[in-house]
Amino acid sequence: MSSSGWAVRPWTTDRLDDLAVLARAALPDEELHVEDLAWCCFDDPPRDPADGRVGPTRTVGVDGPDGPVGALSFALRRLSGLTVAHAQLLAVPVEMRRRGVATSLVSHAELLAREAGADTLQLGGAAPFSLFTGVDSRWTDALCLAERTGFDIAGVELDLVASTEAPSAGRHVGTSTGWVEADCDADGPAEAFLARHHPHWLAELRRGVRRGRVLAAREGSEVVGLAAHSVNRAGVVGPVVVHPDHRGGGIGTELMIEVLADLRARGFERAEIAWTSTVRFYALACGARVLRSSLSCAKRLGRER
Ligand SMILES: CC(C)(COP(=O)(O)OP(=O)(O)OC[C@H]1O[C@@H](n2cnc3c(N)ncnc32)[C@H](O)[C@@H]1OP(=O)(O)O)[C@@H](O)C(=O)NCCC(=O)NCCS
């Protein structure tokens, strides 16, 4: 039972449709697909030790007399010696706001997270299996809630957006590109490339091969770059990475152009590029613009305000 009155209960995958309804009502502009929610909010998808998860991904919810009124999903990960509970989704429909539903959900999640040994509760940020980078800086209600319930702002991330419409052709750079296939090379050169240069993206690559699309640039048999889309959320690009020795030669641009064309062919008119560390590259490669800034909101558990 929560401290502020609403009864919070565990939700299993049989409540996926209710979660989708709440997500649509709370975040109508976000186009969260049911498959994305299934993937990020419940424990059914196969787990990969490389993604750092140390416990099941859980969803808890509140049912009012007329149906569900709020839900919170969180995933537990061990990161640099700390166990962090990442809230993947927190949703209360507009007509049910300011009645303490989210406060109950957050305090219940805190309790569960503490019991599971978590040191910190964070809003968003569970790469490589996150729905949100953090709290969008335009989500006033969520920022008010975060302030009220004792979260601190730890940083800012940028997400960009690009049109998928015929990006201008890049320089031809002499690499060949091809989609990574689960049955032939997911465990081969693509994994070897990431294991060597970006081991923290291995889990994302595997998820991308299973669920989304991963494009590899090759020189001979060697992989020199990778770009993925729809790994966690349909239509979202990332990660994109080029071998350190091959940067600045147009491989990244070539990968982006092909990834955007693939999204176009699948019906996406625009693509979000999540968690970008460089605006300049994406602005030049595909005319990307800043879509949003997301705040990393974190609360040390055990501390009450
Ligand atoms: C954020 C959200 C979950 C809050 O749900 P909620 O049930 O209305 O939250 P609560 O009623 O528990 O409010 C808790 C506190 O947050 C603050 N707060 C929330 N909305 C506020 C607003 N519009 N103005 C001022 N304060 C606000 C208040 O301090 C409130 O406590 P108080 O009423 O005792 O002062 C809800 O607005 C929502 O679903 N937003 C869209 C989804 C989202 O942004 N999710 C977060 C990222 S995944």
The ligand as a Tripos MOL2 file, in Angstrom:
@<TRIPOS>MOLECULE
LIG
   48    50     1     0     0
SMALL
NO_CHARGES

@<TRIPOS>ATOM
      1 C1          3.8040   13.5170  -14.4410 C.3       1 LIG1
      2 C2          2.4860   12.8460  -14.1150 C.3       1 LIG1
      3 C3          2.7090   11.3320  -14.0870 C.3       1 LIG1
      4 C4          2.0010   13.3430  -12.7150 C.3       1 LIG1
      5 O1          0.8440   12.6060  -12.3430 O.3       1 LIG1
      6 P1         -0.1520   13.0960  -11.1930 P.3       1 LIG1
      7 O2         -0.9200   11.9120  -10.7380 O.co2     1 LIG1
      8 O3         -0.8950   14.2960  -11.6400 O.co2     1 LIG1
      9 O4          0.8360   13.5410  -10.0220 O.3       1 LIG1
     10 P2          0.4180   13.8130   -8.4750 P.3       1 LIG1
     11 O5         -1.0270   14.1140   -8.3680 O.co2     1 LIG1
     12 O6          0.9170   12.6780   -7.6630 O.co2     1 LIG1
     13 O7          1.2440   15.1170   -8.1990 O.3       1 LIG1
     14 C5          2.3830   15.1380   -7.3650 C.3       1 LIG1
     15 C6          2.9480   16.5430   -7.2510 C.3       1 LIG1
     16 O8          3.5150   16.9450   -8.4980 O.3       1 LIG1
     17 C7          3.3530   18.3520   -8.6270 C.3       1 LIG1
     18 N1          2.6160   18.6320   -9.8500 N.ar      1 LIG1
     19 C8          2.1930   17.7300  -10.7900 C.ar      1 LIG1
     20 N2          1.5870   18.3950  -11.7900 N.ar      1 LIG1
     21 C9          1.6500   19.7120  -11.4890 C.ar      1 LIG1
     22 C10         1.2110   20.8890  -12.1420 C.ar      1 LIG1
     23 N3          0.5730   20.8470  -13.3110 N.pl3     1 LIG1
     24 N4          1.4580   22.0810  -11.5450 N.ar      1 LIG1
     25 C11         2.0720   22.1470  -10.3530 C.ar      1 LIG1
     26 N5          2.5040   21.0510   -9.6820 N.ar      1 LIG1
     27 C12         2.2910   19.8510  -10.2510 C.ar      1 LIG1
     28 C13         2.5900   18.8270   -7.4070 C.3       1 LIG1
     29 O9          3.4980   19.3010   -6.4440 O.3       1 LIG1
     30 C14         1.9080   17.5800   -6.9410 C.3       1 LIG1
     31 O10         1.7020   17.5220   -5.5620 O.3       1 LIG1
     32 P3          0.5760   18.4550   -4.8450 P.3       1 LIG1
     33 O11        -0.6540   18.3390   -5.7090 O.co2     1 LIG1
     34 O12         0.4650   17.8380   -3.5030 O.co2     1 LIG1
     35 O13         1.1700   19.8250   -4.8330 O.co2     1 LIG1
     36 C15         1.3950   13.2070  -15.1290 C.3       1 LIG1
     37 O14         1.3540   14.6240  -15.2510 O.3       1 LIG1
     38 C16         1.6310   12.6100  -16.4950 C.2       1 LIG1
     39 O15         1.2020   11.4830  -16.7710 O.2       1 LIG1
     40 N6          2.3060   13.3530  -17.3850 N.am      1 LIG1
     41 C17         2.6260   12.8680  -18.7370 C.3       1 LIG1
     42 C18         3.6090   11.7200  -18.6950 C.3       1 LIG1
     43 C19         4.9540   12.1270  -18.1800 C.2       1 LIG1
     44 O16         5.4100   13.2480  -18.3710 O.2       1 LIG1
     45 N7          5.5950   11.1690  -17.5250 N.am      1 LIG1
     46 C20         6.9050   11.3600  -16.9480 C.3       1 LIG1
     47 C21         8.0110   10.8650  -17.8060 C.3       1 LIG1
     48 S1          7.8990    9.1660  -18.2820 S.3       1 LIG1
@<TRIPOS>BOND
     1     1     2 1
     2     2     3 1
     3     2     4 1
     4     2    36 1
     5     4     5 1
     6     5     6 1
     7     6     7 2
     8     6     8 1
     9     6     9 1
    10     9    10 1
    11    10    11 2
    12    10    12 1
    13    10    13 1
    14    13    14 1
    15    14    15 1
    16    15    16 1
    17    15    30 1
    18    16    17 1
    19    17    18 1
    20    17    28 1
    21    18    19 ar
    22    18    27 ar
    23    19    20 ar
    24    20    21 ar
    25    21    22 ar
    26    21    27 ar
    27    22    23 1
    28    22    24 ar
    29    24    25 ar
    30    25    26 ar
    31    26    27 ar
    32    28    29 1
    33    28    30 1
    34    30    31 1
    35    31    32 1
    36    32    33 2
    37    32    34 1
    38    32    35 1
    39    36    37 1
    40    36    38 1
    41    38    39 2
    42    38    40 1
    43    40    41 1
    44    41    42 1
    45    42    43 1
    46    43    44 2
    47    43    45 1
    48    45    46 1
    49    46    47 1
    50    47    48 1
@<TRIPOS>SUBSTRUCTURE
     1 LIG1         1 GROUP 0 **** ****
